[in-house]
Amino acid sequence: MAENIIVVPGSVRIDLPALRTVAGDFGWAVDVAHDLSEVAAAQAYGKTVAVLFCRDALGPEYGWLETILRLRLALPQVRLVACHAFPESIDWPELCDAGAFHALWLPLKENEVRRTFGFVWESEKRIPDRNPNATQPIASGTRGLAPSLQTSALVCNA
C-alpha cells in the first residue's frame, strides 16, 4: 500500500511542487484535501503518514484546537503537522496536548520540510506492525523517538 502525506491548506497557499519533491525523497506521495471527508477518503488510496494543515483547514469557524481534534478523530494514528505564518502566535504546548506532532512555518522552506518529514519517517519506523524489529511502542511525548530527535522542541507525539 502506498504511503502519502495529505495537505489541508485552508485559505493558505502552499508550495506543492517543493512539498512533493521532498515527499518523493521519502517515497511518499502528496495529496491535497479540502475538507474532512476528503482527508478520511485518502486512506482508501494509501496509508497516510502525516497531515499538514493550517488553522482554517476545515473552515474559518474552527481554530487550531478544533481542527486538530477533528483531524485526530478522523485519522487517530496519523501525525498532524500544523503550518502557520511566522508572526502567528501559537500555544505549542496546547497544540501538542491536543495531538499535534510538529509545526512548520509558512512559507515552507525545503530544509525545514525535509527535517519534519525526517521526524515523521523516524516515528513511522517505530510502529511495531510496520517494523517487526521495533522494540518500543508508540509513546506520548518524545520517548519513542531516537535521541537525536528528542532535542527538537516541536516534536511532541510519536
N, C-alpha and C positions, 0 to 999 in steps of 0.2 A: 504494500500500500504506500502510495506517495505521501511525503510529508510536506506541509505547507505552512506559510505564515499568512495570516489574514490581517488586512489593514482596514480599519473602520475610521475613515478620515473626518467624518462630520463635515463642517464647513471649511476645514483646513486643506490647503494644497500640500500634498506630499510628493516628493520626488520619487515616483515609482520606478523609473529606469535604474536609478542608483540603488534603490532598495532591492530590486530584482537581481542586479549584478551581485551584490553581496550575498543575498539569499542563495543564489545559484552556486556560489563557492562552498556553501554548506550542503548542497544537494537539495535545497528546498525551493518550492515554487511560491510565488506571491499572488494571492487572490485579494480582490477588493470586495468588501461587503458594505452595503448601505444601510442595513438595519439588522435587528437581532435575528430575524428569520433567515436572512442570507448568511449570517455568521454560523448559525446552527446547521444550515443546509450544506455548508462547506465540508462538514465532517463526512458526508456521504462520498465525497470525491477523494478524500485522503485524510491522514492524521494531521490535525492542526497542532503545531508545537508552540505557537505563540500568536497572540493577537496584539497588534499595535493599534492604539485608539487615542482619540482626542476627547476632551471633556464633553463636547456636544455630539459625540459619535452616534448616539442613539436618539438625539433630538435636543433642541435648545432648552427644553424644560428639565433636563437631567443635569446634575452636577457630577463631579468626579466620583463621589461615593456611590450614587445611584447607578451610574454607568458601570462601575466595577462590580457591584453586586449583581446586576442583571447579566453581565458577561460571565461572571463566576457561576451563576445558576445555569446558564446555557452550556458552558464548557468548563466543568469543575476542575479538570486536570490540566488545563491549558495555562501557560504563563502569560500574564497580562502586562503589557508594556505601555505605560502612559506617555503620550507625546505632548509636550507643552512648549510654549514660547519661553524664551529665556527670561524675560521680565515677569512672567506669570508666577505668582506666588502659589506654591502648593504645600500642603501639610504632608510631607513624605511619610512620617510615622503613621498618620491616619490612613493614607492610601495603602501603605504596606499592611497594616492591620486588616484592611478591608479585602486584601487579596492581590494587590499589585505586586508584580515580580521585579520590575525595573522601570526606569524612566529614561526618555530621550528628549533632548532639546530640539526644538524646531527653529530654523530649518535643519533637516537631517544632515549630518556630516558622515561621510563614508567610514572614517575610522571609529566613530562612536557607534555607528550601526554594527560594524564588524565586532566590536567589543561586546555589545549587548547580545548579538547572535552567538558569540562565543560562550557567554554565560548560559544562554538557552541550551546550546549544544551540550555543554558540560553537564547541566542539570538533566537533560534528556538521557544522557549516558547512564545516569544513576538510577533510572527507573528499573526496578528488578525484572519486570516482564519484558523489557526491551533489551536488557543486558543481563544474561544469566550469571555473569561473573560479578555483578554488582553486589556488594555486601550491605550497603546502607539503604534503608527505606527513604522515601521522600520525607523530608523533615520540614518543620516550620522554621523559619529563620534561615540562617546560612549554615546550619550544622551539617547539611548533606552535601555541601559544596567543597571542592578542592580548596586547600589552604590558600592558594594564590587568589581564589575568587572571594574568599571571606573578607578581604580587605576593602571591597567595594561597598560604600555606604548605601548604594542604591539597590543592591540585590537583597531581597528580603525573603523570598519564598522559593523553595526548591521544587 
